[in-house]
Amino acid sequence: MTHVVTESCIKCKYCDCVLVCPVDCFREGANFLAIDPDECIDCTLCVPECPVEAIFAEEDVPADQMPFIALNAELAKAWPVIIEKKGPLPDAEDWGQVKSKLHLLER
């Protein structure tokens, strides 16, 4: 089992989750974080750390966010590991509750 970063993270990238991950499974893109499903140990530590509630256990991913399971796996192969917390994106507060922003994901 793994955890999945979903659409709410796009254009926010708070990175609070990165600090608590015991296995360094987070990967960093320009405006989104992904979880490497091969590295995630399903510890759940990251879930409560996300201020925009973007992280779900794979079996709890909302129906409209299901494509993010495959997307996390795909992006985790291409993006570098992130192990240190960075500040959120400059306008993260404006984007945190915005819906339907997949088209804004920077690969």
C-alpha positions as CSV (number, residue, x, y, z in Angstrom):
1,M,0.0,0.0,0.0
2,T,1.1,3.5,-0.6
3,H,0.0,7.1,-0.1
4,V,-0.9,9.5,-2.9
5,V,-0.5,13.2,-3.3
6,T,-3.6,14.6,-5.1
7,E,-4.6,17.8,-6.9
8,S,-4.8,20.1,-3.9
9,C,-1.0,20.1,-3.8
10,I,-0.7,21.7,-7.3
11,K,0.7,25.3,-7.0
12,C,1.0,25.0,-3.2
13,K,3.8,22.5,-2.4
14,Y,3.9,23.2,1.3
15,C,6.5,20.4,2.0
16,D,5.5,19.9,5.7
17,C,5.1,16.2,4.7
18,V,8.7,15.8,3.7
19,L,10.1,16.4,7.2
20,V,8.2,13.5,8.7
21,C,8.8,10.9,6.0
22,P,11.1,8.2,7.5
23,V,12.0,6.8,4.1
24,D,12.4,9.8,1.8
25,C,9.6,8.8,-0.6
26,F,8.7,12.3,-1.7
27,R,9.7,13.6,-5.1
28,E,9.8,17.3,-6.1
29,G,8.5,18.9,-9.2
30,A,8.2,22.7,-10.0
31,N,4.7,23.1,-8.5
32,F,3.8,19.6,-7.0
33,L,5.1,16.8,-4.9
34,A,4.7,13.2,-5.6
35,I,5.1,10.0,-3.5
36,D,7.2,7.2,-4.9
37,P,4.9,4.1,-4.4
38,D,7.9,1.8,-4.4
39,E,9.5,3.7,-1.4
40,C,6.4,4.6,0.6
41,I,5.9,2.3,3.7
42,D,2.4,3.4,4.4
43,C,3.3,4.9,7.8
44,T,0.6,7.7,7.5
45,L,2.9,10.3,9.1
46,C,2.6,12.7,6.2
47,V,-1.2,12.8,6.0
48,P,-1.9,15.1,9.0
49,E,1.0,17.3,8.0
50,C,-0.5,18.5,4.8
51,P,-2.3,21.9,5.3
52,V,-4.3,21.4,2.1
53,E,-5.3,17.8,2.8
54,A,-3.7,16.6,-0.4
55,I,-2.4,13.2,0.8
56,F,-4.5,10.1,1.0
57,A,-3.9,6.4,1.5
58,E,-4.3,4.7,-1.9
59,E,-7.5,3.0,-0.8
60,D,-9.0,6.3,0.4
61,V,-8.2,8.4,-2.7
62,P,-11.5,10.2,-3.7
63,A,-13.0,9.0,-7.0
64,D,-12.2,12.2,-8.8
65,Q,-8.6,12.0,-7.7
66,M,-7.9,8.4,-8.8
67,P,-5.7,9.4,-11.8
68,F,-3.2,10.8,-9.3
69,I,-2.3,7.2,-8.2
70,A,-0.8,6.5,-11.6
71,L,0.5,10.1,-11.9
72,N,2.4,9.9,-8.6
73,A,4.1,6.7,-9.8
74,E,5.0,8.2,-13.2
75,L,6.3,11.5,-11.8
76,A,8.3,9.7,-9.0
77,K,10.4,8.1,-11.7
78,A,11.3,11.4,-13.3
79,W,11.6,13.8,-10.3
80,P,14.4,14.1,-7.7
81,V,14.0,13.1,-4.1
82,I,13.2,16.0,-1.7
83,I,14.3,15.5,1.9
84,E,14.3,19.0,3.3
85,K,11.4,21.3,3.9
86,K,11.2,24.3,1.6
87,G,8.8,27.2,1.9
88,P,5.5,26.9,0.0
89,L,5.1,28.5,-3.4
90,P,4.6,32.2,-3.1
91,D,0.9,32.2,-3.8
92,A,0.1,28.8,-2.1
93,E,-2.6,30.3,0.2
94,D,-4.5,31.5,-2.9
95,W,-4.4,28.0,-4.5
96,G,-4.9,25.7,-1.5
97,Q,-8.7,25.3,-2.0
98,V,-8.9,25.7,-5.7
99,K,-10.4,22.7,-7.5
100,S,-9.7,21.4,-11.1
101,K,-6.1,22.5,-11.4
102,L,-4.5,19.4,-13.0
103,H,-4.0,21.5,-16.2
104,L,-1.6,23.7,-14.1
105,L,0.7,20.8,-13.2
106,E,4.3,21.5,-14.4
107,R,6.0,18.3,-15.5
